[in-house]
Amino acid sequence: MMRIRIDRKVFAARAEAPARLVFEHLSLDLADGEICALVGPSGVGKTSLLQIAAGLDADFEGSVAGRPEPVGYLFQAPRLLPWRTARQNLELVLPEHPEEAESWLCKVGL
């Protein structure tokens, strides 16, 4: 079971935007294999919650326990490094087995 407890998550003030409270007293328990949908309008914290759950954002008060390893995560916006080839981008996430990059490229027709 994955247990997410966020006591407080705040985005710091920037330029002309004041600090913004995103979460306060959020608690979420997810059973192994459970499917959970996050819905809501833009800006309510769906991506922030996913980033905390995946371990990509540690800037919050609270804890995440029982995170499965490895965590699979698909970003909303492109995260490729445009100055690298597709293979070179894959090799960044396959440092132990760079030879697997070619196999993965073939599997998706690239």
C-alpha positions in Angstrom: 0.0 0.0 0.0 1.2 3.5 -0.8 0.4 6.1 1.8 0.6 9.8 0.9 0.3 12.4 3.6 0.8 16.0 2.7 0.5 18.4 5.6 1.3 21.4 3.5 2.5 22.2 0.0 3.1 25.8 -1.0 4.5 27.3 -4.2 6.8 30.1 -3.3 6.1 33.7 -4.5 7.6 34.5 -7.8 7.8 37.8 -9.8 4.3 39.3 -9.4 2.6 36.1 -8.2 2.1 35.6 -4.4 2.9 32.4 -2.6 0.1 29.8 -3.3 -1.1 27.1 -0.9 -1.6 23.9 -3.1 -2.4 21.3 -0.4 -3.1 21.2 3.2 -4.0 18.1 5.2 -4.2 15.8 2.2 -4.2 12.0 2.9 -4.4 9.3 0.3 -4.0 5.5 0.6 -3.6 3.5 -2.6 -3.8 -0.3 -2.4 -1.3 -2.3 -4.6 -2.7 -2.5 -8.1 -5.4 0.0 -7.4 -6.3 2.5 -10.2 -6.9 6.1 -9.1 -8.0 8.9 -11.3 -7.2 12.5 -10.5 -9.7 15.0 -12.0 -10.2 18.7 -11.7 -9.6 22.0 -13.4 -6.2 23.3 -14.4 -4.1 24.5 -11.5 -5.7 22.5 -8.6 -2.6 20.4 -8.0 -3.0 17.2 -10.0 0.5 17.2 -11.5 2.0 18.4 -8.1 0.4 15.4 -6.4 1.7 13.0 -9.1 5.2 14.5 -8.8 5.2 14.1 -5.0 3.9 10.5 -5.3 6.6 9.6 -7.8 9.3 11.1 -5.6 10.1 14.0 -8.0 9.1 16.7 -5.6 10.3 16.6 -2.1 9.5 20.3 -1.3 6.4 19.6 0.9 5.6 18.9 4.5 4.5 15.3 4.9 5.5 11.9 3.8 5.1 9.2 1.2 5.4 5.6 2.4 5.2 2.4 0.4 6.2 3.9 -2.9 6.7 1.0 -5.4 10.1 0.7 -7.1 10.5 1.4 -9.9 7.9 4.1 -10.4 6.6 4.6 -13.9 5.6 8.2 -14.7 4.5 9.9 -17.9 5.1 13.6 -18.1 2.5 16.0 -19.5 5.1 18.1 -21.3 8.0 16.8 -23.4 11.1 16.0 -21.3 13.5 14.9 -24.0 16.8 16.8 -24.4 16.5 18.3 -27.9 20.3 18.4 -28.5 20.5 14.6 -28.0 19.3 11.8 -30.3 16.4 9.6 -29.3 19.0 6.9 -28.5 21.1 9.2 -26.4 18.0 10.3 -24.4 17.1 6.6 -23.7 20.7 5.9 -22.6 20.2 8.5 -19.9 17.6 6.3 -18.2 19.4 3.1 -19.0 22.9 3.8 -17.6 23.5 0.2 -16.6 22.4 -1.2 -19.9 22.8 1.3 -22.7 22.7 -1.5 -25.3 18.9 -1.9 -24.5 18.2 1.6 -26.1 18.3 0.1 -29.6 15.9 -2.6 -28.6 13.4 -0.1 -27.2 13.7 2.1 -30.3 12.8 -0.9 -32.5 9.8 -1.9 -30.3 8.2 1.5 -30.9 9.2 1.8 -34.5 12.0 4.4 -34.3 
